[in-house]
């Protein structure tokens, strides 16, 4: 990630060849990769020349706050709420899309991209809100857009490699000590870069795979704090099915032929939650709080205030009015529900029974 070689275009083509090429129907999703690996390549070299040493030597003043929870559990909305507190720094969509050049280009290109979004009324297909490059991003997605083969989310672009990437870079199984150390260095490098972009503010970060990495994150950031959000498993499963449909339409480079998407959702959901439950006991007192999604959307300001107090994040009064104003605008959107056929509810019950019992969610 922090080297000139191998060139991003070489890494990208290697992944394409390894996974059997790009599906004909997905060729429309390749222009962003061409832009990243060819058009922005000279700027990447310039940014490395200017910032690489500073990034490598950077030290965080405060360890990050990590938002944990499986995909579609309310993590994005919770992350948005925390970004209303300007004492905290965060990782935005611009940095997620163009991490290789974000320090040298964000001030110029982000306003331009925002202008394009407003003029053409572009929509964020995943979150169903107006597209904004200031919207919070995810560091695992960024490791992927950084053309890092260790990015956990390559499986969404190439579904056939989802299982391998999940086992190695979410569960951290079936990888060598060298691969583990290499991942740590790449992840730390990215966090340092995000910290510099935020002028050293304490970072609030959100990436669902971190839910299964508590011990690893504590090894890197011993004073890190965590807020875990959980949601009714039926709603999580149904929302993830839609998420996969959107990703296939807008981002994927291969189709899902021969891949059981429903099983992938349930397997990854179950394993991540089990690992979270096994590892949360390692978090020192005062560094972890849990939050139910339903309670959060009913009274988000109260939930946030409690989290600030439990995690000692500073005086909540400083940002309380901004939190009230922001959450009032989001109320209708976050209460959206997803329907689920009875047959699929039974399947969810079979995979996720321990989750239902642990958080007292009602099954059929």
C-alpha positions as CSV (number, residue, x, y, z in Angstrom):
1,X,0.0,0.0,0.0
2,X,2.8,2.4,0.8
3,X,5.2,1.4,-2.0
4,X,5.6,2.5,-5.6
5,X,5.5,-1.1,-6.8
6,X,3.7,-3.2,-7.7
7,X,1.8,-0.7,-9.8
8,X,-2.0,-0.6,-9.0
9,X,-2.9,-1.6,-12.6
10,X,-0.7,-4.7,-12.2
11,X,-2.5,-5.6,-8.9
12,X,-5.9,-5.0,-10.4
13,X,-5.2,-7.1,-13.5
14,X,-3.7,-9.9,-11.4
15,X,-6.9,-10.1,-9.3
16,X,-9.0,-10.0,-12.5
17,X,-7.0,-12.9,-14.0
18,X,-7.0,-14.9,-10.8
19,X,-10.8,-14.7,-10.6
20,X,-11.5,-15.6,-14.2
21,X,-11.9,-12.2,-15.8
22,X,-14.6,-9.5,-15.7
23,X,-18.1,-10.6,-16.7
24,X,-19.4,-9.0,-19.9
25,X,-22.4,-7.5,-18.2
26,X,-20.1,-5.9,-15.6
27,X,-17.8,-4.1,-18.0
28,X,-19.9,-0.9,-17.3
29,X,-18.5,-1.0,-13.7
30,X,-14.8,-0.8,-14.8
31,X,-14.3,2.9,-15.6
32,X,-13.6,3.9,-12.0
33,X,-10.8,1.3,-11.8
34,X,-9.3,2.6,-15.0
35,X,-9.4,6.1,-13.7
36,X,-7.7,5.0,-10.4
37,X,-5.0,2.8,-11.9
38,X,-4.1,4.9,-14.9
39,X,-5.3,8.5,-14.8
40,X,-4.4,9.2,-11.1
41,X,-1.2,7.2,-11.2
42,X,1.1,10.2,-11.6
43,X,-0.6,11.9,-8.7
44,X,-0.2,8.8,-6.5
45,X,3.5,8.9,-7.1
46,X,3.6,12.6,-6.2
47,X,1.6,12.0,-3.0
48,X,4.0,9.2,-2.0
49,X,7.0,11.4,-2.5
50,X,5.5,14.2,-0.4
51,X,3.7,12.3,2.4
52,X,4.9,8.7,2.6
53,X,7.5,9.4,5.3
54,X,5.1,11.6,7.3
55,X,2.4,8.9,7.2
56,X,4.8,6.1,8.2
57,X,6.0,8.1,11.2
58,X,2.7,9.5,12.3
59,X,1.4,8.8,15.8
60,X,-2.2,9.0,16.8
61,X,-2.8,11.4,19.8
62,X,-5.8,9.3,20.9
63,X,-6.7,5.8,19.9
64,X,-9.8,5.6,17.7
65,X,-13.4,4.9,18.5
66,X,-14.6,1.9,16.5
67,X,-18.3,1.4,15.6
68,X,-19.0,-2.3,15.4
69,X,-21.9,-4.2,14.0
70,X,-22.7,-6.4,11.0
71,X,-23.6,-4.8,7.7
72,X,-27.0,-3.1,7.7
73,X,-27.3,-3.0,11.5
74,X,-27.5,0.8,11.7
75,X,-23.7,1.4,11.8
76,X,-23.8,4.0,9.0
77,X,-26.5,6.0,10.7
78,X,-24.7,5.8,14.0
79,X,-21.5,6.9,12.3
80,X,-23.2,9.9,10.8
81,X,-24.4,10.9,14.2
82,X,-20.9,10.9,15.6
83,X,-19.6,13.0,12.7
84,X,-21.8,15.9,14.0
85,X,-19.3,16.3,16.7
86,X,-16.5,18.4,15.2
87,X,-14.1,17.3,17.9
88,X,-13.9,13.9,16.2
89,X,-12.4,13.1,12.8
90,X,-13.8,10.6,10.4
91,X,-13.1,8.8,7.1
92,X,-15.3,10.2,4.3
93,X,-16.3,8.8,0.9
94,X,-13.8,10.9,-1.0
95,X,-11.0,9.4,1.0
96,X,-12.6,5.9,0.5
97,X,-12.8,6.3,-3.3
98,X,-9.4,7.9,-3.8
99,X,-7.3,7.0,-0.8
100,X,-4.1,7.0,-2.8
101,X,-4.3,10.7,-3.6
102,X,-6.6,12.0,-0.8
103,X,-4.0,14.2,1.0
104,X,-2.9,16.0,-2.1
105,X,-6.3,16.4,-3.9
106,X,-9.2,16.4,-1.4
107,X,-9.3,20.2,-0.9
108,X,-9.6,20.8,-4.7
109,X,-11.6,17.7,-6.0
110,X,-14.0,17.1,-3.1
111,X,-15.9,20.4,-3.6
112,X,-16.0,19.7,-7.4
113,X,-17.4,16.2,-6.9
114,X,-20.0,17.7,-4.5
115,X,-21.0,20.2,-7.1
116,X,-21.5,17.4,-9.7
117,X,-23.6,15.4,-7.2
118,X,-25.9,18.4,-6.6
119,X,-26.2,19.4,-10.3
120,X,-27.1,15.9,-11.4
121,X,-29.0,15.0,-8.2
122,X,-27.0,11.8,-7.8
123,X,-28.2,9.2,-5.3
124,X,-26.3,6.9,-3.0
125,X,-27.7,3.6,-4.2
126,X,-26.6,1.7,-1.0
127,X,-28.0,4.1,1.6
128,X,-30.8,5.7,-0.5
129,X,-29.8,9.2,0.3
130,X,-28.3,12.0,-1.9
131,X,-24.8,11.1,-2.9
132,X,-22.2,13.0,-0.9
133,X,-18.4,12.6,-0.9
134,X,-18.5,13.9,2.7
135,X,-20.6,10.9,3.8
136,X,-18.7,8.6,6.2
137,X,-16.8,5.8,4.5
138,X,-15.4,2.4,5.6
139,X,-11.7,1.6,6.0
140,X,-12.1,-2.0,4.7
141,X,-13.7,-0.7,1.5
142,X,-10.8,1.7,1.3
143,X,-8.2,-1.0,1.6
144,X,-9.9,-2.5,-1.4
145,X,-10.0,0.7,-3.5
146,X,-6.4,1.2,-2.5
147,X,-5.8,-1.8,-4.7
148,X,-4.5,-3.8,-1.7
149,X,-5.0,-7.6,-2.3
150,X,-5.6,-7.9,1.5
151,X,-8.8,-5.9,1.3
152,X,-11.6,-7.9,2.9
153,X,-14.2,-6.6,0.5
154,X,-12.8,-7.9,-2.7
155,X,-15.4,-10.6,-2.4
156,X,-18.2,-8.1,-3.2
157,X,-16.5,-7.3,-6.6
158,X,-15.5,-11.0,-7.2
159,X,-18.1,-13.1,-5.3
160,X,-16.2,-16.3,-5.9
161,X,-13.4,-15.1,-3.7
162,X,-15.7,-13.9,-0.9
163,X,-15.2,-17.0,1.3
164,X,-11.4,-16.9,1.0
165,X,-11.1,-13.1,1.8
166,X,-13.5,-13.4,4.7
167,X,-11.7,-16.3,6.3
168,X,-8.3,-14.6,5.9
169,X,-8.9,-10.9,6.5
170,X,-12.0,-10.8,8.6
171,X,-11.7,-14.0,10.7
172,X,-7.9,-14.1,10.3
173,X,-7.8,-17.8,9.7
174,X,-5.7,-19.7,7.2
175,X,-3.1,-17.0,6.8
176,X,0.6,-16.9,7.6
177,X,2.3,-14.8,10.2
178,X,3.8,-12.7,7.4
179,X,0.4,-12.1,5.9
180,X,-1.0,-11.1,9.3
181,X,1.9,-8.6,9.9
182,X,1.5,-7.3,6.4
183,X,-2.2,-6.6,7.0
184,X,-1.4,-4.8,10.3
185,X,1.1,-2.6,8.6
186,X,-1.3,-1.8,5.7
187,X,-4.2,-1.1,8.1
188,X,-2.1,1.1,10.4
189,X,-0.7,3.0,7.4
190,X,-4.3,3.8,6.2
191,X,-5.4,4.9,9.7
192,X,-2.4,7.2,10.0
193,X,-3.3,8.7,6.6
194,X,-6.9,9.3,7.7
195,X,-5.6,10.8,11.0
196,X,-3.4,13.3,9.1
197,X,-6.3,14.2,6.8
198,X,-8.3,15.0,10.0
199,X,-5.5,17.1,11.5
200,X,-4.9,14.6,14.3
201,X,-8.4,14.6,15.8
202,X,-9.6,11.4,17.6
203,X,-11.0,9.2,14.8
204,X,-14.5,7.6,14.8
205,X,-14.3,4.7,12.4
206,X,-16.9,2.3,11.1
207,X,-16.2,-0.9,9.1
208,X,-18.3,-4.1,9.8
209,X,-15.4,-6.5,9.6
210,X,-13.9,-4.8,12.7
211,X,-16.7,-6.5,14.6
212,X,-14.6,-9.8,14.4
213,X,-11.3,-8.1,15.1
214,X,-11.5,-6.8,18.7
215,X,-8.3,-8.6,20.0
216,X,-6.4,-7.5,16.9
217,X,-7.5,-3.9,17.2
218,X,-6.6,-3.8,20.9
219,X,-3.2,-5.0,19.9
220,X,-2.8,-2.1,17.6
221,X,-4.7,0.5,19.7
222,X,-4.8,-0.6,23.4
223,X,-6.9,2.4,24.5
224,X,-9.4,2.1,21.6
225,X,-13.0,2.4,22.4
226,X,-15.9,0.5,20.9
227,X,-19.6,1.0,20.4
228,X,-21.5,-2.1,19.1
229,X,-24.9,-1.8,17.6
230,X,-27.2,-4.8,17.0
231,X,-30.5,-5.1,15.1
232,X,-33.2,-7.7,14.6
233,X,-31.6,-10.5,12.6
234,X,-34.6,-10.7,10.2
235,X,-34.2,-7.0,9.3
236,X,-30.4,-7.4,9.0
237,X,-30.7,-10.4,6.7
238,X,-33.4,-8.8,4.4
239,X,-31.4,-5.5,4.2
240,X,-28.2,-7.5,3.3
241,X,-30.1,-9.2,0.4
242,X,-30.9,-5.8,-1.0
243,X,-27.3,-4.6,-0.4
244,X,-26.0,-7.5,-2.5
245,X,-28.4,-6.6,-5.3
246,X,-27.2,-3.0,-5.3
247,X,-23.6,-4.0,-5.3
248,X,-24.1,-6.4,-8.2
249,X,-25.8,-3.7,-10.2
250,X,-23.4,-0.8,-9.5
251,X,-20.0,-2.1,-8.3
252,X,-19.4,-5.8,-9.0
253,X,-17.0,-7.0,-11.7
254,X,-18.5,-10.6,-11.8
255,X,-21.9,-12.0,-11.3
256,X,-23.1,-14.4,-8.6
257,X,-23.6,-17.5,-10.8
258,X,-22.5,-20.5,-8.7
259,X,-22.5,-18.5,-5.5
260,X,-25.2,-18.8,-2.8
261,X,-25.6,-15.3,-1.7
262,X,-28.1,-16.1,1.0
263,X,-25.7,-18.6,2.6
264,X,-22.8,-16.1,2.4
265,X,-24.9,-13.5,4.3
266,X,-25.9,-16.0,7.0
267,X,-22.5,-17.6,7.3
268,X,-20.6,-14.3,7.6
269,X,-23.2,-12.8,9.9
270,X,-23.2,-15.8,12.2
271,X,-19.4,-16.1,12.4
272,X,-18.7,-12.4,12.9
273,X,-21.3,-12.3,15.8
274,X,-19.8,-15.4,17.4
275,X,-16.3,-14.0,17.3
276,X,-17.6,-10.7,18.7
277,X,-19.2,-12.4,21.6
278,X,-16.0,-14.4,22.2
279,X,-13.7,-11.5,22.1
280,X,-15.6,-8.6,23.7
281,X,-14.6,-9.9,27.2
282,X,-11.0,-8.8,26.3
283,X,-12.1,-5.1,26.2
284,X,-11.0,-3.2,29.3
285,X,-13.8,-1.7,31.4
286,X,-15.0,1.6,30.1
287,X,-14.0,1.0,26.5
288,X,-17.0,-0.8,25.2
289,X,-20.8,-0.1,25.1
290,X,-23.6,-1.9,23.3
291,X,-26.7,-0.4,21.7
292,X,-29.9,-1.9,20.3
293,X,-30.9,-0.4,17.0
294,X,-34.6,-0.2,17.9
295,X,-33.7,1.8,21.1
296,X,-31.4,4.0,19.1
297,X,-33.9,5.1,16.5
298,X,-36.6,5.7,19.1
299,X,-34.4,8.1,21.1
300,X,-31.1,8.6,19.3
301,X,-30.0,11.6,21.4
302,X,-30.5,9.8,24.7
303,X,-28.6,6.8,23.3
304,X,-25.8,8.9,22.1
305,X,-25.6,10.8,25.4
306,X,-25.4,7.5,27.3
307,X,-22.6,6.3,25.0
308,X,-20.6,9.5,25.5
309,X,-20.9,9.0,29.3
310,X,-20.0,5.3,29.3
311,X,-17.0,5.8,27.0
312,X,-15.9,9.1,28.5
313,X,-15.9,10.8,25.1
314,X,-16.2,14.3,26.4
315,X,-19.1,16.7,27.3
316,X,-22.1,15.7,25.2
317,X,-23.6,19.2,25.7
318,X,-21.0,20.5,23.2
319,X,-22.7,18.7,20.3
320,X,-26.2,17.9,21.7
321,X,-28.1,20.5,19.7
322,X,-26.4,19.4,16.4
323,X,-27.3,15.8,17.3
324,X,-31.0,16.7,17.9
325,X,-31.2,18.7,14.6
326,X,-29.5,15.9,12.6
327,X,-31.5,13.0,14.0
328,X,-34.8,14.9,13.6
329,X,-34.2,15.0,9.9
330,X,-33.4,11.3,9.7
331,X,-36.4,10.0,11.7
332,X,-38.6,8.8,8.8
333,X,-35.8,7.1,6.9
334,X,-34.3,5.0,9.7
335,X,-37.6,3.5,10.6
336,X,-37.9,1.7,7.2
337,X,-38.7,-2.0,7.6
338,X,-38.0,-4.9,5.3
339,X,-40.4,-7.8,4.7
340,X,-39.2,-11.4,4.7
341,X,-40.9,-14.6,3.5
342,X,-41.7,-17.2,6.1
343,X,-39.4,-19.7,4.4
344,X,-36.4,-17.4,4.7
345,X,-37.3,-16.5,8.3
346,X,-37.0,-20.2,9.1
347,X,-33.6,-20.3,7.4
348,X,-32.5,-17.2,9.5
349,X,-33.7,-18.9,12.7
350,X,-31.5,-22.0,11.9
351,X,-28.3,-20.0,11.3
352,X,-28.7,-17.3,13.9
353,X,-30.4,-18.9,16.9
354,X,-27.6,-17.9,19.3
355,X,-27.9,-14.3,18.3
356,X,-31.7,-14.3,18.8
357,X,-31.2,-15.8,22.3
358,X,-28.3,-13.5,23.3
359,X,-30.1,-10.3,22.6
360,X,-33.6,-11.6,23.3
361,X,-35.0,-11.1,19.8
362,X,-38.3,-13.0,19.1
363,X,-38.2,-15.8,16.6
364,X,-41.2,-17.3,14.7
